[in-house]
């Protein structure tokens, strides 16, 4: 397991190697301890003693944007085919009401609601790329409706953001992933994105560029909720 301490290093390693880990149990074959790769990609505990993708993203949000929450894909005993790390503005559209049996109601960040609009990193190990996207809730929705909404959102937001590195289109890679349930909807639901390949991520000296791009996409999210 590679020793990664920066977000760019972790994303590069995950994009390069995730396909090898899919379907593996989250424990090591020897000793029953949690797999270091699983810890790096899955653990969201702020008390973790080692850097993880989740803890680093949470630290960035804590330092930069207090009105945003963090969520990620959380499969059970198998690795997710298409990893996601979502950053959601703390508004009603992005919350889901939960009422466990016999317990009080509570709310959690939700990427599944029809009205959800959020920033999300999608790791596509098949094309070995990481996409930073502005996306939408897709659960229980037809692809045609998702595509129509994506076009409307592009028309709303693109005039405010002329940066050349932003692509205003659906994703070219994620829909071809093995995760048919989510891959195509994530792709067609994408309003805009920035793409990072393994070489680009590996060549970064620090996380400055990733943080700058993330803050730009948070501005896109802020603009949406200002205009909606």
N, C-alpha and C positions, 0 to 999 in steps of 0.2 A: 504493500500500500504506500503510495507516494505521500510524502510529508508536504501538505499544502497549507499555507497560512494566509494567502490573499484570495480575494474573491475571483480575480482573473485566473489564478492558478487552479482553483477548485472547478470553475466552469470549464476550463480547458480539459482538465482531467476527466470530468464527468462526460463531456461530449465525446471524448476519445474512447472511453472505456465502458460506458454504461451498458452497452449492448452485451458485454461479456458477463455482467452481473445479474441481468434480468432473469427472474425465475429462481435465483439462488435464495436459500433461506437466509434470514437476517442474522443468524448466529454462525460463528466459525465452526468448521468441521471438528476442530480440536478445542476442547475446553468449554464449549458452550457460551463463550463470550460474544457480545454483539460484534458483528463484522465492522471493521473500521470504515469501510466504504459506506455501509448503511448509516453509520454515525455521521459521516461527513455530509451525506445527502439528505438524511431524514430527520436528524435530531433538531428539535426546536427549543430546547431547554436553555434559557439564558445562563443557567448555572454550569453549563458544560465547560469543562476545563480545557477543551481543545476547540480551535476555531471550526465552525461549520458554515455552510452556505446560509442556513437559517439565522444563526447568531450574528453573522456579519451583516446581513440585510437588516435585521432588527436594530443593530447598532447604528446603521446609517439612518434609518427612519427616526430613531430616538434623537439623533444629533440634528437632523435636518427638518423633519416633518412630523410634528406631534399628532396631527389629525389624520394619520394614516395607520391602518392595521395590516398585519401580516398573516398570510395563510399559505398552505402548501398541500401538495398531494400526499395523502397518507394511506397507502395500501396496507394490507395486513401482513402476511408472511412472505409476500412476493414483492419484488421491486416493481415500481410503476414503469410501464413501457415508455410513457411520455411524461417526464417529470415537469411539474410546474411550481413556481414560486410567485405568489400573487401579493400585490400591494394595493390595498383597497382604502379609499377615502371613507372616513367614519361618518357615513350618512345612512339614512334609512334604506335607500335603494340597495345598499351593499351589506345589509344585515339580514340574517335569517333567524326567526324566532323558534326556539327549541323548548319543548316541554317534555322532559323525560318522565316516565310513569312514576308517580308518587313524589315528584320533586318540583321545585319552583321553576317558573319560566326563566329563560335567559336568552340573550342574543349572542350570535357569533358572526364573524366576517363570512360572507357568502359570495362565491363566484357562480352560483347556480341559478339565482333568481333571474327572471326575465329582464328586470330593470337593472341588473347589476352591470356596472361599467367600471373597469379596473385595469391597472397596469400589471402585466404578468410576464415573467421569464418562462419560456418554454424551451426545454432541452430536448432536441431531437437527435438521439444517438445514431439513427440510421443514416442521416446526412451529416452527422457529426458537427452540428451547429447549435448555437444558442441564439434564441430570438428574444429581444425585449419588445413587448407588444402592448398596445392599448386594445383591450378586448371586451367582450360582452358575455353575459350569461346565456347559455345555450341549452340548458337542460329542458327536455320536453318541448323543444321547438323544432320546426321543420327547417331544413337547410335553406330553402328558398326564402323564408322569413328572416333568417340570420343574415343571409347575403344582402337582402333589401335594406335591413337596418344598418349594416356596415357601410353601404353606399351613402345612406342618409347622414351617418356620422362623419364620413369623410367630407361631404359637402359642407357640413357644419363647422368642422375644425381645421381643415387644411388651409383656409385663407389666413389663419393666425400663426401658422408654423411653416416657414419656408426653408428650414434647414435641409441641405442637400442630402444628408445621410439618412433621412427618414423616408421610408418607402410606404406610400399610401396604397396598399393593395393587400390581398389575402396572402397567407404564407405560401411559399413555393414548396416547402418540404414536409411540414408536420402532417398534412393530410395523407401522405404516403407511408406513415408509420404503421406499425402492426396493430396499434391500438385503434381499431376502427370505430369504437364507440365515441371516442373523444377527438381523435386526430383530425378528421375532416371538419368537425364543427369548430375546433380551435382555429383551424386554418381559415375557414370561410368567415368566422366571427371576427377575425382580426381587422381592425380599422387601419392601423399602420404599425410599422415595425422597424427596428434596426437589427441587422444580422451580424453575428460574430462567428467566424470559423475558428478552428483549433489553433491555427498558426497565428491569427490576429491576437487571440487571448494569450497565447504563450509568449508572444512578443511584447506584451505590456509590462512595463517596469513596476507599476503600482496600479491601484484601483481608481486613480483620478478620472480617467475617461469613462469608466463604467458608472461612477457616481454622477458625473456630469450628465451622461445620457439618461440615467434614472431620474434625476431632478427635472430634466426636460420633459420626460413622459409624465411625471407627476404634474407638471404645468399643463400638459394636454388634458389630463384628468380634471384638474381644477377648472380649466376653461369649459369643459363639458358641463360640469355641475353649475357653473355660472350662467351658461347659455340655455340650459334645458328648460 
